[in-house]
Amino acid sequence: MSAATPSPETVSLPVREMLVEYVQGRRLAEIIYQDTNGQVCLVHENIRDVLSRAGHDFLVLGSGKVLGVEHVIMIDGQRLTKG
């Protein structure tokens, strides 16, 4: 995949920049994601870090929970994934 067309496991550059702003600003975010059981979950947490490993992007939340970006639906009302 090229940088212009990220796979579902990665985010585009503008989205990555937005996520880094959350990390640097230590802002509380409303995060909606789908857990491993398929349940839609809503949390209010800080995003502690954005990681890239083996072609996948991950969010590390303030609680220590790690989410693959393909499971994150929205952050503060902004859709992160297609679908």
Phi and psi in radians as a Rosetta constraint file:
Dihedral C 1 N 2 CA 2 C 2 CIRCULARHARMONIC -1.531 0.35
Dihedral N 2 CA 2 C 2 N 3 CIRCULARHARMONIC 2.930 0.35
Dihedral C 2 N 3 CA 3 C 3 CIRCULARHARMONIC -1.131 0.35
Dihedral N 3 CA 3 C 3 N 4 CIRCULARHARMONIC -0.468 0.35
Dihedral C 3 N 4 CA 4 C 4 CIRCULARHARMONIC -1.313 0.35
Dihedral N 4 CA 4 C 4 N 5 CIRCULARHARMONIC -0.454 0.35
Dihedral C 4 N 5 CA 5 C 5 CIRCULARHARMONIC -2.213 0.35
Dihedral N 5 CA 5 C 5 N 6 CIRCULARHARMONIC 1.441 0.35
Dihedral C 5 N 6 CA 6 C 6 CIRCULARHARMONIC -1.172 0.35
Dihedral N 6 CA 6 C 6 N 7 CIRCULARHARMONIC 2.638 0.35
Dihedral C 6 N 7 CA 7 C 7 CIRCULARHARMONIC -1.334 0.35
Dihedral N 7 CA 7 C 7 N 8 CIRCULARHARMONIC 2.983 0.35
Dihedral C 7 N 8 CA 8 C 8 CIRCULARHARMONIC -1.071 0.35
Dihedral N 8 CA 8 C 8 N 9 CIRCULARHARMONIC -0.358 0.35
Dihedral C 8 N 9 CA 9 C 9 CIRCULARHARMONIC -1.530 0.35
Dihedral N 9 CA 9 C 9 N 10 CIRCULARHARMONIC -0.063 0.35
Dihedral C 9 N 10 CA 10 C 10 CIRCULARHARMONIC -2.244 0.35
Dihedral N 10 CA 10 C 10 N 11 CIRCULARHARMONIC 2.852 0.35
Dihedral C 10 N 11 CA 11 C 11 CIRCULARHARMONIC -1.974 0.35
Dihedral N 11 CA 11 C 11 N 12 CIRCULARHARMONIC 2.743 0.35
Dihedral C 11 N 12 CA 12 C 12 CIRCULARHARMONIC -1.247 0.35
Dihedral N 12 CA 12 C 12 N 13 CIRCULARHARMONIC 2.867 0.35
Dihedral C 12 N 13 CA 13 C 13 CIRCULARHARMONIC -1.026 0.35
Dihedral N 13 CA 13 C 13 N 14 CIRCULARHARMONIC -0.798 0.35
Dihedral C 13 N 14 CA 14 C 14 CIRCULARHARMONIC -1.050 0.35
Dihedral N 14 CA 14 C 14 N 15 CIRCULARHARMONIC -0.669 0.35
Dihedral C 14 N 15 CA 15 C 15 CIRCULARHARMONIC -1.198 0.35
Dihedral N 15 CA 15 C 15 N 16 CIRCULARHARMONIC -0.732 0.35
Dihedral C 15 N 16 CA 16 C 16 CIRCULARHARMONIC -1.034 0.35
Dihedral N 16 CA 16 C 16 N 17 CIRCULARHARMONIC -0.746 0.35
Dihedral C 16 N 17 CA 17 C 17 CIRCULARHARMONIC -1.093 0.35
Dihedral N 17 CA 17 C 17 N 18 CIRCULARHARMONIC -0.697 0.35
Dihedral C 17 N 18 CA 18 C 18 CIRCULARHARMONIC -1.098 0.35
Dihedral N 18 CA 18 C 18 N 19 CIRCULARHARMONIC -0.757 0.35
Dihedral C 18 N 19 CA 19 C 19 CIRCULARHARMONIC -1.121 0.35
Dihedral N 19 CA 19 C 19 N 20 CIRCULARHARMONIC -0.693 0.35
Dihedral C 19 N 20 CA 20 C 20 CIRCULARHARMONIC -1.113 0.35
Dihedral N 20 CA 20 C 20 N 21 CIRCULARHARMONIC -0.619 0.35
Dihedral C 20 N 21 CA 21 C 21 CIRCULARHARMONIC -1.084 0.35
Dihedral N 21 CA 21 C 21 N 22 CIRCULARHARMONIC -0.686 0.35
Dihedral C 21 N 22 CA 22 C 22 CIRCULARHARMONIC -1.090 0.35
Dihedral N 22 CA 22 C 22 N 23 CIRCULARHARMONIC -0.752 0.35
Dihedral C 22 N 23 CA 23 C 23 CIRCULARHARMONIC -1.114 0.35
Dihedral N 23 CA 23 C 23 N 24 CIRCULARHARMONIC -0.890 0.35
Dihedral C 23 N 24 CA 24 C 24 CIRCULARHARMONIC -1.162 0.35
Dihedral N 24 CA 24 C 24 N 25 CIRCULARHARMONIC -0.635 0.35
Dihedral C 24 N 25 CA 25 C 25 CIRCULARHARMONIC -1.491 0.35
Dihedral N 25 CA 25 C 25 N 26 CIRCULARHARMONIC -0.119 0.35
Dihedral C 25 N 26 CA 26 C 26 CIRCULARHARMONIC 0.904 0.35
Dihedral N 26 CA 26 C 26 N 27 CIRCULARHARMONIC 0.675 0.35
Dihedral C 26 N 27 CA 27 C 27 CIRCULARHARMONIC -1.409 0.35
Dihedral N 27 CA 27 C 27 N 28 CIRCULARHARMONIC 2.487 0.35
Dihedral C 27 N 28 CA 28 C 28 CIRCULARHARMONIC -1.289 0.35
Dihedral N 28 CA 28 C 28 N 29 CIRCULARHARMONIC 2.359 0.35
Dihedral C 28 N 29 CA 29 C 29 CIRCULARHARMONIC -2.211 0.35
Dihedral N 29 CA 29 C 29 N 30 CIRCULARHARMONIC 2.537 0.35
Dihedral C 29 N 30 CA 30 C 30 CIRCULARHARMONIC -1.576 0.35
Dihedral N 30 CA 30 C 30 N 31 CIRCULARHARMONIC 2.022 0.35
Dihedral C 30 N 31 CA 31 C 31 CIRCULARHARMONIC -2.029 0.35
Dihedral N 31 CA 31 C 31 N 32 CIRCULARHARMONIC 2.183 0.35
Dihedral C 31 N 32 CA 32 C 32 CIRCULARHARMONIC -1.942 0.35
Dihedral N 32 CA 32 C 32 N 33 CIRCULARHARMONIC 2.187 0.35
Dihedral C 32 N 33 CA 33 C 33 CIRCULARHARMONIC -2.506 0.35
Dihedral N 33 CA 33 C 33 N 34 CIRCULARHARMONIC 2.905 0.35
Dihedral C 33 N 34 CA 34 C 34 CIRCULARHARMONIC -1.858 0.35
Dihedral N 34 CA 34 C 34 N 35 CIRCULARHARMONIC 2.173 0.35
Dihedral C 34 N 35 CA 35 C 35 CIRCULARHARMONIC -1.421 0.35
Dihedral N 35 CA 35 C 35 N 36 CIRCULARHARMONIC 3.141 0.35
Dihedral C 35 N 36 CA 36 C 36 CIRCULARHARMONIC -1.145 0.35
Dihedral N 36 CA 36 C 36 N 37 CIRCULARHARMONIC -0.332 0.35
Dihedral C 36 N 37 CA 37 C 37 CIRCULARHARMONIC -1.575 0.35
Dihedral N 37 CA 37 C 37 N 38 CIRCULARHARMONIC -0.004 0.35
Dihedral C 37 N 38 CA 38 C 38 CIRCULARHARMONIC 1.552 0.35
Dihedral N 38 CA 38 C 38 N 39 CIRCULARHARMONIC 0.015 0.35
Dihedral C 38 N 39 CA 39 C 39 CIRCULARHARMONIC -1.340 0.35
Dihedral N 39 CA 39 C 39 N 40 CIRCULARHARMONIC 2.451 0.35
Dihedral C 39 N 40 CA 40 C 40 CIRCULARHARMONIC -1.496 0.35
Dihedral N 40 CA 40 C 40 N 41 CIRCULARHARMONIC 2.213 0.35
Dihedral C 40 N 41 CA 41 C 41 CIRCULARHARMONIC -2.076 0.35
Dihedral N 41 CA 41 C 41 N 42 CIRCULARHARMONIC 2.578 0.35
Dihedral C 41 N 42 CA 42 C 42 CIRCULARHARMONIC -2.187 0.35
Dihedral N 42 CA 42 C 42 N 43 CIRCULARHARMONIC 2.230 0.35
Dihedral C 42 N 43 CA 43 C 43 CIRCULARHARMONIC -2.325 0.35
Dihedral N 43 CA 43 C 43 N 44 CIRCULARHARMONIC 2.708 0.35
Dihedral C 43 N 44 CA 44 C 44 CIRCULARHARMONIC -2.008 0.35
Dihedral N 44 CA 44 C 44 N 45 CIRCULARHARMONIC 1.871 0.35
Dihedral C 44 N 45 CA 45 C 45 CIRCULARHARMONIC -2.581 0.35
Dihedral N 45 CA 45 C 45 N 46 CIRCULARHARMONIC 2.865 0.35
Dihedral C 45 N 46 CA 46 C 46 CIRCULARHARMONIC -1.434 0.35
Dihedral N 46 CA 46 C 46 N 47 CIRCULARHARMONIC 2.582 0.35
Dihedral C 46 N 47 CA 47 C 47 CIRCULARHARMONIC -1.643 0.35
Dihedral N 47 CA 47 C 47 N 48 CIRCULARHARMONIC 1.984 0.35
Dihedral C 47 N 48 CA 48 C 48 CIRCULARHARMONIC -1.404 0.35
Dihedral N 48 CA 48 C 48 N 49 CIRCULARHARMONIC -0.613 0.35
Dihedral C 48 N 49 CA 49 C 49 CIRCULARHARMONIC -2.801 0.35
Dihedral N 49 CA 49 C 49 N 50 CIRCULARHARMONIC 2.773 0.35
Dihedral C 49 N 50 CA 50 C 50 CIRCULARHARMONIC -2.121 0.35
Dihedral N 50 CA 50 C 50 N 51 CIRCULARHARMONIC 2.082 0.35
Dihedral C 50 N 51 CA 51 C 51 CIRCULARHARMONIC -2.012 0.35
Dihedral N 51 CA 51 C 51 N 52 CIRCULARHARMONIC 2.608 0.35
Dihedral C 51 N 52 CA 52 C 52 CIRCULARHARMONIC -2.177 0.35
Dihedral N 52 CA 52 C 52 N 53 CIRCULARHARMONIC 2.147 0.35
Dihedral C 52 N 53 CA 53 C 53 CIRCULARHARMONIC -2.465 0.35
Dihedral N 53 CA 53 C 53 N 54 CIRCULARHARMONIC 2.259 0.35
Dihedral C 53 N 54 CA 54 C 54 CIRCULARHARMONIC 0.870 0.35
Dihedral N 54 CA 54 C 54 N 55 CIRCULARHARMONIC 0.755 0.35
Dihedral C 54 N 55 CA 55 C 55 CIRCULARHARMONIC 1.365 0.35
Dihedral N 55 CA 55 C 55 N 56 CIRCULARHARMONIC 0.203 0.35
Dihedral C 55 N 56 CA 56 C 56 CIRCULARHARMONIC -2.149 0.35
Dihedral N 56 CA 56 C 56 N 57 CIRCULARHARMONIC 2.533 0.35
Dihedral C 56 N 57 CA 57 C 57 CIRCULARHARMONIC -1.830 0.35
Dihedral N 57 CA 57 C 57 N 58 CIRCULARHARMONIC 2.510 0.35
Dihedral C 57 N 58 CA 58 C 58 CIRCULARHARMONIC -2.357 0.35
Dihedral N 58 CA 58 C 58 N 59 CIRCULARHARMONIC 2.597 0.35
Dihedral C 58 N 59 CA 59 C 59 CIRCULARHARMONIC -1.845 0.35
Dihedral N 59 CA 59 C 59 N 60 CIRCULARHARMONIC 2.344 0.35
Dihedral C 59 N 60 CA 60 C 60 CIRCULARHARMONIC -1.832 0.35
Dihedral N 60 CA 60 C 60 N 61 CIRCULARHARMONIC 2.066 0.35
Dihedral C 60 N 61 CA 61 C 61 CIRCULARHARMONIC -1.515 0.35
Dihedral N 61 CA 61 C 61 N 62 CIRCULARHARMONIC 2.867 0.35
Dihedral C 61 N 62 CA 62 C 62 CIRCULARHARMONIC -0.988 0.35
Dihedral N 62 CA 62 C 62 N 63 CIRCULARHARMONIC -0.517 0.35
Dihedral C 62 N 63 CA 63 C 63 CIRCULARHARMONIC -1.352 0.35
Dihedral N 63 CA 63 C 63 N 64 CIRCULARHARMONIC -0.167 0.35
Dihedral C 63 N 64 CA 64 C 64 CIRCULARHARMONIC 1.725 0.35
Dihedral N 64 CA 64 C 64 N 65 CIRCULARHARMONIC -0.174 0.35
Dihedral C 64 N 65 CA 65 C 65 CIRCULARHARMONIC -1.142 0.35
Dihedral N 65 CA 65 C 65 N 66 CIRCULARHARMONIC 2.406 0.35
Dihedral C 65 N 66 CA 66 C 66 CIRCULARHARMONIC -1.951 0.35
Dihedral N 66 CA 66 C 66 N 67 CIRCULARHARMONIC 2.204 0.35
Dihedral C 66 N 67 CA 67 C 67 CIRCULARHARMONIC -2.065 0.35
Dihedral N 67 CA 67 C 67 N 68 CIRCULARHARMONIC 2.268 0.35
Dihedral C 67 N 68 CA 68 C 68 CIRCULARHARMONIC -1.223 0.35
Dihedral N 68 CA 68 C 68 N 69 CIRCULARHARMONIC 2.413 0.35
Dihedral C 68 N 69 CA 69 C 69 CIRCULARHARMONIC -1.080 0.35
Dihedral N 69 CA 69 C 69 N 70 CIRCULARHARMONIC -0.396 0.35
Dihedral C 69 N 70 CA 70 C 70 CIRCULARHARMONIC -1.182 0.35
Dihedral N 70 CA 70 C 70 N 71 CIRCULARHARMONIC -0.263 0.35
Dihedral C 70 N 71 CA 71 C 71 CIRCULARHARMONIC -1.684 0.35
Dihedral N 71 CA 71 C 71 N 72 CIRCULARHARMONIC -0.225 0.35
Dihedral C 71 N 72 CA 72 C 72 CIRCULARHARMONIC -1.478 0.35
Dihedral N 72 CA 72 C 72 N 73 CIRCULARHARMONIC 2.186 0.35
Dihedral C 72 N 73 CA 73 C 73 CIRCULARHARMONIC -1.629 0.35
Dihedral N 73 CA 73 C 73 N 74 CIRCULARHARMONIC -0.883 0.35
Dihedral C 73 N 74 CA 74 C 74 CIRCULARHARMONIC -2.530 0.35
Dihedral N 74 CA 74 C 74 N 75 CIRCULARHARMONIC 2.638 0.35
Dihedral C 74 N 75 CA 75 C 75 CIRCULARHARMONIC -2.260 0.35
Dihedral N 75 CA 75 C 75 N 76 CIRCULARHARMONIC 2.085 0.35
Dihedral C 75 N 76 CA 76 C 76 CIRCULARHARMONIC 0.848 0.35
Dihedral N 76 CA 76 C 76 N 77 CIRCULARHARMONIC 0.772 0.35
Dihedral C 76 N 77 CA 77 C 77 CIRCULARHARMONIC 1.415 0.35
Dihedral N 77 CA 77 C 77 N 78 CIRCULARHARMONIC -0.048 0.35
Dihedral C 77 N 78 CA 78 C 78 CIRCULARHARMONIC -1.736 0.35
Dihedral N 78 CA 78 C 78 N 79 CIRCULARHARMONIC 2.124 0.35
Dihedral C 78 N 79 CA 79 C 79 CIRCULARHARMONIC -1.155 0.35
Dihedral N 79 CA 79 C 79 N 80 CIRCULARHARMONIC 2.284 0.35
Dihedral C 79 N 80 CA 80 C 80 CIRCULARHARMONIC -1.728 0.35
Dihedral N 80 CA 80 C 80 N 81 CIRCULARHARMONIC -0.575 0.35
Dihedral C 80 N 81 CA 81 C 81 CIRCULARHARMONIC -2.034 0.35
Dihedral N 81 CA 81 C 81 N 82 CIRCULARHARMONIC 2.758 0.35
Dihedral C 81 N 82 CA 82 C 82 CIRCULARHARMONIC -1.461 0.35
Dihedral N 82 CA 82 C 82 N 83 CIRCULARHARMONIC 2.600 0.35
